[in-house]
Amino acid sequence: MFDCFLAQILVLIMMFLCSVRVLFIKNSRVDSFAAFAPLSLLVSACIFFCFGFSLLNLALFVLSFLVFSTNFRAILRLSAKLIIDTYNVVFVIFSILNLILVLGLAAIIILVRPVKYSEKDFNITKEQHTLTGNLSTLQVRDSFFSGERFSGTLFIYEPVIKDEITQSLYSENPILLFASGLRGSVQNYEPYFMLLAQKGYTVMAADLYVPELKFLSKYSDGFISKSLVESQFLRRFMALKEERSNPERFKQILAEEQKSATKKYSALTHLALEIFGDEAKVFYIVDGVDFDSIYAVIDEFNTEPFSNAKGFFSMNRVDEYTTSGYGFIEQTDVLLAHNMGIERENKFFIPRYVANKTIKTITESR
C-alpha cells in the first residue's frame, strides 16, 4: 500500500514541475520540463494496473490527463527541439490552475497516506504467486507467459529462521490459511499477517477471482460489464460502491459470499498441502464467514485420509476489531477508514491485539 503512495507522489512531483515552470522562464530555452506531462500520464495509468482502482488513483489519472492535454503543444515543440522564450496568457492560466489542483490533490494524498511497513520491519519474508484454474483445480501458475487463465493471487508470509532451535520450535505451528472477501483484499489485512509471521507462523492468504465466486456480476448486464465488475482491477471498489448504493441487495450478495467459505477454504487447503506436504497442519482464519461453512471444511480435512485441520479463528468475534470485512483499514486504506469515522493508526495496536488473540486460540486448540 505504501508503494502505491510513493508512486502517487512521483506522479505529483512530475506534474508539479511541469506546471510550475511557467513561473520561472527567464531566458530562451528548450522547454524540457514538458516531457514530464506524458511521463506522468503513463505512470498514473500504470498505478491503475499495479495497485487497482480507487478514487485517489482515478483523480490522479484525470489530473495527469489534464496536464498532458494542457502541455500537448509544448510536447510537440520539445520533440521538434524548438526554442521557447514566452508563454501565452491562456497557457499560463491553465498551468496555474493545474498547479493548484496538483497541490490540492497532494495534500489529500499525504493526509490519507497508508502506514509505512515492510517485511524487514517484522523480520519476515513475503512471496507472491499468481493462481490459475477453478476451485477444484486451483494451482500456482508456472509462468506469466504460460497462457493459463488468471484465477487469483497467493501471498505467503513466513518468519525468518536463523538457527535450528527456532526451526524446531516453529515447525510445530500450523499453516494459517485465509481467503479474502469482496470488500477487503489480502493487502488490507497484511499488517496482521506480518505480525503472525513475526511470531513464527506461516500464513497463506489468497485473493480469488474464480468463476464460482462471481457474486457481483449477477446484477450486471453484458459480458464486458460482468467481466470488469469481477476483475482484480475493479471488484473491491464495486463491492464498496454496491454496499453504499444498494445496501439491501448487498446483504444478499454478502450472505452468498459468506456461504462460499467451504469452497474457498477447501481449495486453499488442497493448495497448502501441495506446497507444504500432505502432513502439514492447517488452521483457518476467517472474517465474517458462515460458521457452518468453515466447520464443513474442518470436517472434510479431519476425515480419512486427511487429519490436517486444527481449528479456526474468527476475527470478527474480537470486539476491538470494528472493521470486519474490510481488513485493517486504519493502516492500509486511511481514506475509507476516515469515511467510517476511524483515525489513521501507525502503532498497529488493533492488528497486534487480534494477532495475539489468534495465537492464544491456536495454542488452546492443540
C-alpha positions as CSV (number, residue, x, y, z in Angstrom):
1,M,0.0,0.0,0.0
2,F,2.8,2.4,0.8
3,D,4.4,1.6,-2.6
4,C,1.2,3.0,-4.2
5,F,1.6,6.2,-2.1
6,L,5.2,6.6,-3.3
7,A,4.1,6.1,-6.9
8,Q,1.4,8.7,-6.5
9,I,3.9,11.2,-5.0
10,L,6.2,10.6,-8.0
11,V,3.4,11.5,-10.4
12,L,2.5,14.6,-8.4
13,I,6.1,15.7,-8.5
14,M,6.3,15.4,-12.2
15,M,3.0,17.3,-12.7
16,F,4.2,19.9,-10.3
17,L,7.4,20.5,-12.2
18,C,5.5,20.6,-15.5
19,S,3.0,23.1,-14.2
20,V,5.3,25.4,-12.1
21,R,7.8,26.0,-14.9
22,V,5.7,28.9,-16.4
23,L,6.6,31.0,-13.3
24,F,10.3,30.7,-13.8
25,I,11.1,31.1,-17.5
26,K,13.7,33.9,-17.9
27,N,15.8,33.0,-21.0
28,S,15.1,31.4,-24.3
29,R,15.5,27.7,-24.0
30,V,14.2,24.2,-24.9
31,D,11.1,23.6,-22.8
32,S,12.4,20.3,-21.4
33,F,10.1,20.1,-18.4
34,A,7.2,19.5,-20.8
35,A,8.5,15.9,-21.0
36,F,7.0,15.3,-17.6
37,A,3.5,15.6,-18.9
38,P,3.3,12.3,-20.9
39,L,5.5,10.6,-18.4
40,S,3.2,11.4,-15.5
41,L,0.2,10.2,-17.6
42,L,2.0,6.9,-18.3
43,V,2.9,6.3,-14.7
44,S,-0.6,7.2,-13.4
45,A,-2.0,4.6,-15.8
46,C,0.5,2.0,-14.6
47,I,-0.7,2.7,-11.0
48,F,-4.1,1.6,-12.0
49,F,-2.9,-1.8,-13.2
50,C,-0.4,-2.3,-10.4
51,F,-2.4,-1.2,-7.4
52,G,-6.1,-1.3,-8.6
53,F,-8.9,1.2,-8.9
54,S,-9.5,3.8,-6.2
55,L,-10.9,7.3,-6.1
56,L,-7.5,8.7,-5.5
57,N,-5.9,6.8,-8.4
58,L,-8.8,8.0,-10.6
59,A,-8.3,11.6,-9.5
60,L,-4.6,11.3,-10.2
61,F,-5.1,9.8,-13.7
62,V,-7.7,12.5,-14.6
63,L,-5.4,15.3,-13.4
64,S,-2.4,13.8,-15.3
65,F,-4.5,13.7,-18.4
66,L,-5.5,17.3,-17.9
67,V,-1.8,18.3,-17.5
68,F,-0.9,16.3,-20.6
69,S,-3.7,18.0,-22.6
70,T,-2.6,21.4,-21.5
71,N,1.0,20.8,-22.4
72,F,0.4,18.9,-25.7
73,R,1.7,21.8,-27.9
74,A,4.7,22.2,-25.6
75,I,5.5,18.5,-26.1
76,L,5.3,18.9,-29.8
77,R,7.7,21.9,-29.6
78,L,10.0,19.9,-27.4
79,S,10.1,16.9,-29.8
80,A,11.0,19.4,-32.6
81,K,13.7,21.0,-30.4
82,L,12.1,24.4,-30.8
83,I,13.2,27.3,-28.6
84,I,10.5,28.9,-26.3
85,D,11.0,32.4,-24.9
86,T,7.5,33.2,-23.7
87,Y,4.2,31.5,-22.8
88,N,0.8,32.8,-23.9
89,V,-1.7,34.0,-21.3
90,V,-4.2,31.1,-21.8
91,F,-1.4,28.5,-21.3
92,V,-0.2,30.4,-18.1
93,I,-3.7,30.4,-16.7
94,F,-4.3,26.7,-17.3
95,S,-0.9,25.9,-15.9
96,I,-1.5,27.8,-12.7
97,L,-4.9,26.0,-12.4
98,N,-3.2,22.7,-12.9
99,L,-0.6,23.7,-10.2
100,I,-3.4,24.5,-7.7
101,L,-5.1,21.2,-8.4
102,V,-1.8,19.3,-8.1
103,L,-1.1,20.9,-4.7
104,G,-4.7,20.2,-3.5
105,L,-4.5,16.5,-4.5
106,A,-1.1,16.2,-3.0
107,A,-2.4,17.5,0.3
108,I,-5.2,14.9,0.3
109,I,-2.9,12.0,-0.7
110,I,-0.4,12.9,2.0
111,L,-3.2,13.3,4.6
112,V,-4.7,9.8,3.9
113,R,-1.4,8.0,3.2
114,P,-1.2,4.4,4.4
115,V,1.1,3.5,7.3
116,K,4.6,2.5,6.1
117,Y,5.7,-1.0,6.9
118,S,7.7,-3.7,5.2
119,E,8.9,-7.3,5.7
120,K,12.1,-6.1,7.2
121,D,10.2,-4.3,9.9
122,F,8.8,-7.6,11.1
123,N,11.8,-9.8,10.2
124,I,9.8,-12.0,7.8
125,T,9.7,-12.9,4.1
126,K,6.8,-12.4,1.7
127,E,6.2,-14.3,-1.5
128,Q,3.6,-13.5,-4.2
129,H,2.3,-16.1,-6.7
130,T,-0.3,-16.0,-9.4
131,L,-3.0,-18.7,-9.3
132,T,-4.8,-20.4,-12.1
133,G,-7.6,-22.9,-12.5
134,N,-11.0,-23.0,-10.8
135,L,-11.7,-24.0,-7.2
136,S,-11.4,-27.7,-7.9
137,T,-8.1,-27.3,-9.8
138,L,-6.5,-24.3,-8.1
139,Q,-2.8,-24.2,-8.5
140,V,0.2,-21.8,-8.8
141,R,0.8,-20.7,-12.4
142,D,4.2,-21.6,-13.6
143,S,4.8,-18.5,-15.7
144,F,3.1,-15.3,-16.7
145,F,3.5,-16.3,-20.3
146,S,2.1,-19.8,-20.0
147,G,-1.3,-18.7,-21.3
148,E,-3.2,-20.1,-18.3
149,R,-6.2,-18.0,-17.0
150,F,-5.7,-15.7,-14.1
151,S,-7.6,-17.0,-11.0
152,G,-6.2,-15.1,-8.1
153,T,-3.1,-14.1,-6.2
154,L,-1.5,-16.0,-3.4
155,F,0.7,-14.4,-0.7
156,I,2.9,-16.4,1.7
157,Y,4.3,-14.8,4.8
158,E,7.0,-16.7,6.7
159,P,9.3,-15.9,9.6
160,V,13.0,-15.6,9.0
161,I,14.7,-18.6,10.7
162,K,18.3,-18.2,11.7
163,D,19.0,-21.3,13.8
164,E,18.0,-24.9,14.3
165,I,16.3,-24.3,17.6
166,T,14.0,-21.7,16.1
167,Q,13.3,-24.0,13.2
168,S,12.3,-26.8,15.6
169,L,10.1,-24.5,17.6
170,Y,8.3,-23.1,14.6
171,S,7.8,-26.5,12.9
172,E,5.1,-27.3,15.5
173,N,3.0,-24.4,14.3
174,P,0.2,-25.0,11.8
175,I,0.0,-23.2,8.4
176,L,-2.6,-20.4,8.8
177,L,-5.0,-20.1,5.8
178,F,-7.0,-17.0,4.8
179,A,-9.2,-16.2,1.8
180,S,-10.2,-12.6,1.4
181,G,-13.8,-11.3,0.7
182,L,-15.3,-8.8,-1.6
183,R,-14.6,-5.7,0.5
184,G,-11.1,-6.3,1.5
185,S,-8.1,-7.7,-0.3
186,V,-5.2,-9.6,1.3
187,Q,-3.2,-6.3,1.4
188,N,-5.9,-4.8,3.7
189,Y,-5.1,-7.5,6.2
190,E,-1.3,-7.5,5.7
191,P,-0.1,-5.9,9.0
192,Y,-2.0,-8.7,10.8
193,F,-0.4,-11.5,8.7
194,M,3.0,-10.0,9.2
195,L,2.6,-9.9,12.9
196,L,1.6,-13.6,12.9
197,A,4.6,-14.4,10.7
198,Q,6.8,-12.5,13.1
199,K,5.6,-14.8,15.9
200,G,6.7,-17.9,13.9
201,Y,3.6,-18.8,11.8
202,T,3.5,-19.3,8.1
203,V,0.5,-17.5,6.6
204,M,-1.1,-18.4,3.2
205,A,-3.6,-15.7,2.1
206,A,-5.3,-15.5,-1.2
207,D,-7.4,-13.2,-3.3
208,L,-9.5,-15.4,-5.5
209,Y,-11.3,-14.4,-8.8
210,V,-12.6,-17.8,-10.0
211,P,-16.0,-18.2,-11.7
212,E,-17.5,-19.9,-8.7
213,L,-17.1,-16.7,-6.6
214,K,-18.7,-14.2,-9.0
215,F,-21.4,-12.7,-6.9
216,L,-21.4,-9.0,-8.1
217,S,-21.8,-9.8,-11.8
218,K,-25.3,-11.3,-11.3
219,Y,-26.6,-7.7,-11.2
220,S,-24.6,-6.5,-14.3
221,D,-25.6,-6.5,-17.9
222,G,-23.3,-7.5,-20.8
223,F,-20.2,-9.6,-20.9
224,I,-17.8,-6.7,-20.7
225,S,-19.6,-5.2,-17.7
226,K,-19.7,-8.6,-15.9
227,S,-16.0,-9.1,-16.5
228,L,-15.0,-5.7,-15.3
229,V,-17.0,-5.9,-12.1
230,E,-15.4,-9.2,-11.1
231,S,-11.9,-8.2,-12.2
232,Q,-8.9,-7.8,-9.9
233,F,-8.9,-4.1,-11.1
234,L,-12.4,-3.2,-10.0
235,R,-14.0,-5.8,-7.7
236,R,-13.3,-4.3,-4.3
237,F,-14.3,-0.8,-5.5
238,M,-17.5,-2.0,-7.0
239,A,-18.3,-4.0,-3.8
240,L,-17.9,-0.9,-1.7
241,K,-20.0,1.1,-4.1
242,E,-22.7,-1.5,-4.1
243,E,-22.7,-1.6,-0.3
244,R,-23.4,2.1,-0.2
245,S,-25.7,2.5,-3.2
246,N,-27.9,-0.7,-2.7
247,P,-27.4,-1.9,0.9
248,E,-30.3,-4.4,0.9
249,R,-29.1,-6.1,-2.3
250,F,-25.5,-6.1,-1.0
251,K,-26.7,-8.0,2.1
252,Q,-27.9,-10.8,-0.2
253,I,-24.5,-10.8,-2.0
254,L,-22.7,-10.9,1.3
255,A,-24.8,-13.8,2.5
256,E,-23.9,-15.8,-0.7
257,E,-20.2,-14.9,-0.2
258,Q,-20.2,-16.0,3.4
259,K,-21.6,-19.4,2.5
260,S,-18.9,-19.9,-0.1
261,A,-16.3,-20.3,2.5
262,T,-16.4,-24.1,2.3
263,K,-15.4,-24.0,-1.4
264,K,-12.7,-21.3,-0.9
265,Y,-11.0,-22.8,2.1
266,S,-11.2,-26.3,0.8
267,A,-9.4,-25.2,-2.4
268,L,-6.8,-23.3,-0.4
269,T,-6.2,-26.2,1.9
270,H,-5.5,-28.6,-1.1
271,L,-3.1,-25.9,-2.4
272,A,-1.4,-25.7,1.0
273,L,-0.9,-29.5,1.2
274,E,0.5,-29.4,-2.3
275,I,3.0,-26.7,-1.4
276,F,3.9,-27.8,2.2
277,G,3.3,-31.5,2.1
278,D,0.4,-33.9,2.9
279,E,1.3,-34.0,6.6
280,A,1.0,-30.2,7.1
281,K,-1.3,-29.0,9.8
282,V,-3.6,-26.1,8.9
283,F,-5.6,-23.6,10.9
284,Y,-8.2,-21.3,9.3
285,I,-8.5,-17.6,9.8
286,V,-11.9,-16.1,8.8
287,D,-13.6,-12.8,8.9
288,G,-17.4,-12.7,8.9
289,V,-17.7,-16.2,7.5
290,D,-20.7,-18.5,8.0
291,F,-19.6,-20.9,10.8
292,D,-21.3,-23.9,9.3
293,S,-19.3,-23.4,6.1
294,I,-15.9,-23.4,7.9
295,Y,-16.9,-26.4,10.1
296,A,-17.6,-28.3,6.9
297,V,-14.0,-27.6,5.8
298,I,-12.7,-28.8,9.1
299,D,-14.7,-32.0,8.9
300,E,-13.5,-32.6,5.4
301,F,-9.8,-32.3,6.4
302,N,-10.3,-34.4,9.5
303,T,-11.9,-37.3,7.7
304,E,-9.8,-40.1,6.3
305,P,-7.4,-39.9,4.5
306,F,-6.9,-36.4,6.0
307,S,-6.1,-35.3,9.5
308,N,-4.8,-31.8,8.8
309,A,-7.4,-29.2,10.1
310,K,-6.7,-28.0,13.6
311,G,-9.5,-25.4,14.1
312,F,-10.3,-21.8,13.1
313,F,-10.3,-18.3,14.4
314,S,-13.0,-15.8,13.6
315,M,-11.6,-12.3,13.6
316,N,-14.9,-10.5,13.8
317,R,-15.5,-12.0,17.3
318,V,-12.9,-9.7,18.6
319,D,-14.9,-6.6,19.8
320,E,-12.0,-4.2,19.3
321,Y,-11.8,-5.2,15.6
322,T,-14.6,-2.9,14.3
323,T,-13.8,-3.1,10.6
324,S,-14.9,-6.7,9.9
325,G,-14.9,-7.5,6.2
326,Y,-12.7,-4.5,5.3
327,G,-9.4,-5.5,7.0
328,F,-7.2,-3.2,9.0
329,I,-8.0,-0.1,7.0
330,E,-6.7,2.2,9.7
331,Q,-3.3,1.3,8.3
332,T,-4.0,0.2,4.7
333,D,-6.9,2.4,3.5
334,V,-7.0,5.5,5.5
335,L,-9.4,7.3,3.2
336,L,-12.0,4.6,3.7
337,A,-11.3,4.5,7.4
338,H,-11.8,8.3,7.6
339,N,-15.2,7.9,5.9
340,M,-16.1,5.3,8.6
341,G,-15.0,7.6,11.4
342,I,-11.8,5.8,12.1
343,E,-8.5,7.6,12.5
344,R,-5.2,6.6,11.0
345,E,-3.1,4.5,13.4
346,N,0.5,3.7,12.9
347,K,1.3,1.7,16.0
348,F,-0.5,-1.5,14.8
349,F,-2.5,-1.7,18.0
350,I,-5.6,-3.5,16.7
351,P,-3.8,-5.9,14.3
352,R,-1.3,-6.8,17.1
353,Y,-4.2,-7.4,19.5
354,V,-6.1,-9.6,17.1
355,A,-2.8,-11.5,16.2
356,N,-2.3,-12.2,19.9
357,K,-5.9,-13.4,20.3
358,T,-5.3,-15.6,17.2
359,I,-2.2,-17.2,18.7
360,K,-3.9,-17.8,22.0
361,T,-6.7,-19.6,20.2
362,I,-4.2,-21.7,18.2
363,T,-2.4,-22.6,21.4
364,E,-5.6,-23.6,23.2
365,S,-6.6,-25.8,20.3
366,R,-3.5,-28.1,20.4
